[in-house]
Amino acid sequence: MVCVLKNEQADVLELFAIADEKKWTWFETYQLAKATTVAQVISVKRMREKIAQKPASSDFSPKENDHYQGSQE
């Protein structure tokens, strides 16, 4: 599947900012982008909204929750 950014120049910088803030690898950032893609369009707004969501309940370990749900230590 080919995905595109709404505003390539600005969004690429925002993707790097997300990766830096969360201390994620580029692959982890890509996974979030892929999970929040709609109609093959990557939206950093949707990515930030997903990061801000708090899980209702989870089968993840606390470490996994910290990593994938955006909690900070």
Order of alpha helices (4+ residues) and beta strands (2+ residues): beta-alpha-alpha-beta-alpha-alpha
